[in-house]
Amino acid sequence: MLHERDGVVSGDGLVIKVTVASDPGSEIRVGGVKAIYGKGVFAAPAVLTAYENQIEVSNETTGERIFLTVHRLRNFAGGYRLSIDDNIWFLRDIYNNAGKYRSIFDNSYLAFLKQVHDTYGTKVHLNLFYETDGFNLSQLSDEFKEEWKAQAGWLRLSFHALGEFPDMPYRTAGYEKVKEDGELVIKEIRRFAGEEVMGPVTTIHWGELTVEGARAVKDLGYKALLGYFNVDDDLPAVSFYHGVEVRRHLKKRFVWKDIKQDLVFFRTSIVIDKTDLADIRPHLDGYRQRGGLPPYVDLLVHEQYYYPFYFNYQPDFRERILTAVRWAQENGYTPRFLEECLL
């Protein structure tokens, strides 16, 4: 999956360089264009004009032909969003204050996120649990549905898991379990908030799925998943069903498509609640030394750390988010949902 930083935009196309390893005496063509031999490989330009492009590479000497599938992400490079996992407690608060709240933004957590949007234009994606102690989404009134729908320009809601526990709930789960839990969440989002705030991207709790579970997620309507794709370290992989090779690729490229499963995988750039406030800017700046700034910046955090009653409460939760968002803005990134890259 290629983007503007992988080539040169010319008119409506992205011009990339295709390199081919072959016998030096061969006549190689890329999309009909004769490739030039040098430095041990053949090279020729190709132009990507669609989301999915087929490039023919031919060896006119031997008659061999290969077809490459190459995707172009038009709006990927230079975008950023704030994504938040494990969301449920703010919805429980709205439920507990039924009759008192006159707006969803009477909830302080959601009000803060709207403040971030109003100040910086940030687009926010919230991944939801279905239930927590003493509450589930079916109990939430739909009285604010029109207000939810009115936020669709900057706010997304999606399926995360049935609940916070057990950890890694879908690591070994089959198709039916994932589909069942996803349908519960999606049904309720549609009921209380409307189709307008839904989209084709989500993050699954702990970033673990079997191939069968991933197929269920796709059948729920999701086209893309976010993870960490840790590799060559002692950190949790958070990489769904992928092995080391794909994880290394995603660690470097930040995006990859499993063509067989027809699912796109994106890598987050930072886990804000796992990064001390003083280290947020150095962590993000450090990408320059680690191969270059991410083409797209996903700023990930978890809801729980917002609340003083949580055992692991982070008093600087707000400032951590604001620091990360300011970094994105100052480094030329603009607010953009991931789904806008998949059109």
C-alpha positions, -999 to +999 in steps of 0.1 A: +000+000+000+017+032-013+011+069-006+024+103-016+057+098+002+064+067-019+065+086-052+056+118-070+021+131-076+016+140-112-019+151-122-043+124-109-016+098-106+011+087-082+043+079-101+064+052-084+095+033-094+093-004-099+126-024-096+129-059-110+157-084-104+164-104-136+192-116-158+211-085-171+206-096-207+168-096-204+144-071-219+121-062-190+090-041-193+068-026-166+033-018-177+046-019-213+074+006-205+109-007-211+129-009-178+165+004-177+192-018-161+216-003-136+231-011-102+221-048-105+183-042-111+159-031-138+139+000-130+109+017-147+081+041-136+045+031-130+015+053-125-011+045-098-044+061-106-069+039-086-072+025-051-063-009-065-039-011-094-026-040-115+009-037-128+022-061-154+059-069-153+071-089-183+103-105-195+102-101-232+132-124-236+116-154-219+079-146-222+074-147-184+048-123-170+040-113-134+010-092-122+014-071-091-015-057-071-005-023-057-028-001-037-027+037-035-039+055-004-047+090-016-053+106+018-030+086+040+002+107+042-001+137+064-032+127+083-038+121+120-066+112+144-071+106+181-083+070+188-095+059+222-100+023+233-120+007+262-149+032+261-179+025+282-178+045+315-187+079+299-218+062+284-227+048+318-224+083+332-249+096+306-272+068+316-269+075+353-277+111+347-308+106+326-332+134+332-304+156+344-282+159+314-296+181+286-267+172+262-242+144+257-216+170+264-228+175+300-205+144+304-171+159+312-151+133+293-170+139+261-170+176+267-132+175+268-130+156+236-152+181+219-130+209+232-100+191+216-119+190+183-132+226+186-096+239+193-076+218+169-101+203+145-091+168+157-112+138+146-118+114+174-126+076+171-140+058+202-140+020+204-167+008+227-173-021+251-208-034+253-209-038+290-193-029+323-203-034+360-240-026+363-245-012+328-247-022+291-253-003+260-289-015+256-298+006+287-287+039+271-316+061+260-317+072+223-329+107+234-297+123+222-296+105+189-299+136+168-271+152+188-249+122+182-256+123+145-247+160+144-211+151+155-205+127+126-180+152+110-155+146+138-166+116+159-167+078+152-181+050+174-172+013+168-170-022+182-141-030+206-152-060+227-180-073+249-162-060+280-128-053+295-123-088+309-111-114+302-079-101+287-074-110+250-110-122+247-107-130+210-072-145+209-085-179+203-122-171+196-139-184+165-161-167+140-194-169+159-182-154+191-166-123+175-197-118+152-221-121+181-203-096+203-198-072+174-234-073+165-244-064+200-223-033+200-231-022+164-269-027+170-268-004+200-246+023+184-270+024+155-300+027+179-287+054+202-263+074+179-272+066+143-255+052+113-238+085+107-212+081+134-202+046+123-175+036+099-154+008+084-125+010+108-121-003+143-097-015+170-103-049+186-095-052+224-059-063+229-055-065+191-058-102+190-079-122+165-078-156+148-082-156+110-118-167+116-124-139+140-110-114+115-135-127+089-163-120+114-150-085+118-150-080+081-186-094+079-196-069+105-187-042+079-151-033+090-125-030+063-095-020+085-080-027+119-055-009+141-028-026+161+007-021+176+025-048+156+053-050+182+082-073+171+118-080+182+110-068+217+093-081+249+061-061+244+027-076+237+025-081+199-011-067+195-009-079+160-040-100+154-031-133+135+001-119+119+036-134+122+070-118+125+074-110+088+042-090+085+048-073+119+082-061+108+067-048+076+040-029+095+064-017+121+082+001+093+054+009+068+025+016+092+000+001+067-004-033+049-033-051+033-040-088+036-054-093+001-066-128+009-087-117+038-095-083+022-085-064+054-062-034+058-040-031+089-028+001+103-002+007+131-006+033+158+022+058+164+020+061+202+001+047+232-003+079+251-012+064+285+019+042+283+041+072+276+050+098+304+040+133+296+076+145+293+083+116+269+055+122+244+072+147+222+106+128+223+088+096+214+071+111+184+102+131+174+122+099+176+106+085+145+129+108+125+159+088+138+140+055+135+134+057+098+113+088+094+080+103+107+049+081+103+030+088+071-002+088+092-002+094+129-027+075+151-027+089+187-040+061+209-052+063+245-076+044+268-106+059+285-100+045+321-071+068+328-093+098+327-112+090+360-099+098+395-118+067+408-097+044+386-068+027+404-044+037+377-057+073+372-035+097+354-040+133+366-023+146+334-046+126+311-058+157+294-024+173+290-010+141+275-036+141+248-032+179+241+005+175+239+002+147+213-024+166+193-003+198+193+028+178+181+007+164+152-005+199+143+030+215+146+045+188+123+021+194+095-005+167+101-042+174+094-072+158+111-084+128+090-103+096+097-086+064+085-116+056+065-109+087+043-077+069+032-097+038+020-120+055-004 
